[in-house]
Amino acid sequence: MRVSFHPDHFTVLSTPRAEVLRNSMRDLRHHVRMLDAMGLNATAKNNIHIGGAYGDKPSAALRFEENFLKLDRDIQERMTLENDDKTFNAPETLAVCQRMGLPMVLDIHHQWVNNEGEQPWDLWPEILKTWESPLAQADSPADKPLPPKIHVSSPKSEKDLRGHADGVEVEPLLTFLRHIAADTPALDVMIEAKRKDEALVQLMQKLAFYHEEGVEWVDESTIDIESRVNALNEKEKTPYVVTSKSYTAVAINAASKAGEWIKSRLGTVGEPGTKYSPQDLVTEVDKGAEQMIRRLILTHFPHHAILGEEGVEPGPEASAKALKEAEEEEFLWIVDPVDGTTNFVHGFPFYSVSIALAHNGEVIVGVIYDPSRDEMFVAEKGKGAYVHGNRMLVSGEQELDQSLIAVGFPADTTYALPINMAAVQALAPQVRSLRAGGSAALHLAYVAAGRLSAYTEVGLKPWDIAAGALLVEESGGKVTDTIGMPYQLSVSHVVASNGKIHNALTDVLKEAKATGLE
């Protein structure tokens, strides 16, 4: 375990005030004494910032250097210097570290909000050298040098870019690590997030999805990572190509961010509006969550198309028209910001965020997030389906009378509801039990996870099915329309099952004339 302290923001060595300097030096001495009392040698560091500029940044930096030299050697040996988010950026902090022989802690979040246009990995070779200094390696065995350290965090919100979020977005960190991996044998990463240990657990779970792309999970807090370059021959190298995993990371992040915000609004929504029917509810939360998801996706993939529920006129005809217009796009994101709006409005904890990505009409990424249970269901085409990093498999029921099957009661009470009621009447005597949770996406996720044997409903939209269909298929299940034809984005009458009871289930629907396709 690596221990470090971060003395408070009143500990500044760039101050022009003698009293503040005395207090700062006393505070640093106090922290050194605490580390000594803990039995820790000089590998345990105190991390500080340069401090304020006081209207003259070069003079403030010079004062820092002069005052640093006044410190006792044991305090100097226990010090690291970090770039801050407002005043001294990473290049300026690096310059001071180089002059003073101090190791630099790069905060990649601070560098993002306070920079001179540089990329953080461009600075890394020089930052790495600062960890070779005598001060940096004080008390470190020659055969086991102290690794460099970075700080990582994510913006709290679009309005508070400098604040720390509850967790850490995986993609910016992974991009940085891939750039520096070739020259960095070991690195310690300190997570600065509101959820502390929970943020680490969630970050490691997300990193597990990159196991086929050069990220090897060593233990619960350690990974091995490949460089961003792969040698082709002795003279030529090529950039590491991030495949659809980067799409997955963006989808996970967007679903997580939207889900956290949706959950925070639970119980605060006023009277909902209606769309296609009195049962087809919409709230400002639906609209706000979709806007958030759109921004997060387009930040990374500005040329991709997005088909979202709240951006389409109500009704099945409008949905079909919107899909037809969008499905020619090479990359199409299909988004349901709140699948189960009625449940959300009533405080019934069965609603979800559903995000899928289709490439040339084929779904290649599916993510469904359940904010109430903090369950993230993720699938990639050809690479399996997971819930929080654990591989999912469909259930093993072989017969209908062993099966737990979910159905739905759609908002279209004129056409779809009577057909679904016919399906309920036909299935009820033949299965172990029926369930109707009110979120198509979660029903599909539960089939993928083996919690349901099957799910069927008539009158769905592309955003209800797309992500969940991939989850089911990647978990070993089967997804078709209600007469057994293969699933495609235009399917609105769906059967998803463990595959073993699929034909029996569609036969019941056909016999009851409950397919919607007669």
Secondary structure, DSSP 4 states (H G I P E B T S, - for coil): ---EE---TT--SS-S-HHHHHHHHHHHHHHHHHHHHTT--TTSEEEE-----TT-HHHHHHHHHHHHTTS-HHHHHTEEEE--SSSS-HHHHHHHHHHHTPPEEEEHHHHHHS-SS--HHHHHHHHHHHTTSTTTTTT--TTSPPPPEEEE--BS-SS-SSSBPSS--HHHHHHHHHHHGGG-S--EEEE--TTTHHHHHHHHHHHGGGTTTTEEEEETTEEEE--SEEESSSS-EEEPPP-THHHHHHHHHHHHHHHHHHHHTTT---S-EESSSTTSEE-HHHHHHHHHHHHHHHHH-TT-EEEEGGGS-SSHHHHHHHHHHHTTSSEEEEEEEEETHHHHHHT-S--EEEEEEEETTEEEEEEEEETTTTEEEEEETTS-EEETTEEP------SGGG-EEE----S-TTTHHHHHHHHHHHHTTTSSEEE--S-HHHHHHHHHTTS-SEEEESS--HHHHHHHHHHHHHTT-EEEETTSPBP-TT--SEEEE-SSSHHHHHHHHHHTT-SS--
